[in-house]
Each structure stands twice: as C-alpha cells, then as structure tokens.
C-alpha cells in the first residue's frame, strides 16, 4: 500500500513545520488546516469530534488504512502518529491525494 503523493505531502509538511501532530492538538487548533490524515488507531469518539470540528471548515479528511505506527513511518518519524493535519497544501494537491487514497 504505497501512497506516494500523501507520503511526500506529509514529509514536506513535517520538514517545513506546516503540520500539527496529535488528535488533541488538532482539535484545539482547527484553523488554517487544509487536510487531516487519521490512522486506524484513533477512537470512533475522537473521529466523531474531529468530523464535528471540521464540518464548517473546508477541510479534507483521509482515513489512513494503517495504524499510528504505520502512519508515523509514512511521515518518516520514529514515533506513532495517530492524526496529522497539513496546513499548506493547494487544492490540486489535495484532490490528487484524495484520488490516490480512493484507489487503494
């Protein structure tokens, strides 16, 4: 399961410090976010909270088909990443990543 576009977007966002990592942090800083990636390790309750918070914003969500460990690896980080938000994606990149996610 390789998601090249998502992987590149995640690594770029981390390198440029244009991301927020962690469900609690994302819930408290929902502004200026373009996309949220949620791993399978996030509880249904937290997913519901995130969805409620992003409803009124124009924020895309991807349900990553892997654990927080796998998402951490995809980000190139040595720790678990349950949820990560990206701040600096353009609409074209968002559409491409969403399309890629649907194909998997």
N, C-alpha and C positions, 0 to 999 in steps of 0.2 A: 504494500500500500504506500506508494510514493506520491506525495503531493508537492511537487516541485515549486509551484507558484506560492503556495502557502508557506512552505519552508523558507523560501527566500524572503518573503514579506516579514515573517517572524524574526529571522536573523537580522535583517536590515533594521527593523524597529528596535530590537534589543541593542544593536550596535550604536544606533543614533539616539538611544534613550527616548524613543517615541512610543512607549508602551507602558501598560500598568499590568502587573502580575498579581494574581490572587483575587478570589471572589469578593472578599470583604473590601479590599481596596477599590475594586472596580465598582462595587455598589455605592461606595461613598464618593466616587469621582466619575460619574457617568457622562460628564460634559466633554465635548470635543473628541469623542470616540467615534471611529468610523466602522470598526468591526470588532466583534468579540468571538474568541475561539474557546469553546467549552469542552473539556475532556469528559470521558465517561465516569470519572471519579467524583464528579460534582453531584451532590444530592438533588433529588427531584425538587425539594423545597427551595434550594438555592437557585436552581434553574428557573423556577417559577418567579422568584424575587427578581432575578436579572431580567426576565421577559417583561415583568411589570414595569421595571425601571426604564427599559429601552422602548417600550410601546410608543411613547410620544416623540421619541427621538428617531432620526433616520439612521439607525444602526443595524448593520447586517450581523447575523449570528451564524456561526458554523458549529455544528456538533461534531467534534473530532472523534473519529471512531478508534479510540485508543485510551489507555489510562493516562493519569497525570505523569507517570514515569515516561511513557512514550512521547507525550507532548513536550515534556522537558527536553528529551533527547532531540526531538524535531527542532526545538528552539536552539539547540546547541548548548544547553545549560546542564550543569551537573546536579540538578535537583528537580523535584516534582513541580510541574506547573499544571494546576487544576483548571485555571482560567487565565486567559491573557487578552488584553484589549490593545488594539492598534490605533494610533492616533493620526498617522499621516499617510493614509492610502488615498489614491484618487479613485474616482468611480469606475474607471476602466479596469484597474487592478482588482477592485472589489468584485466586479462582475466576472472577471476571469477566474478568480479564486473560487467564487460560488459555483461557477460552471464546473470547474475541476472537482470540487467536493461532491457535486451531484453525480458525477460519472463514476465515482468509486463505490 
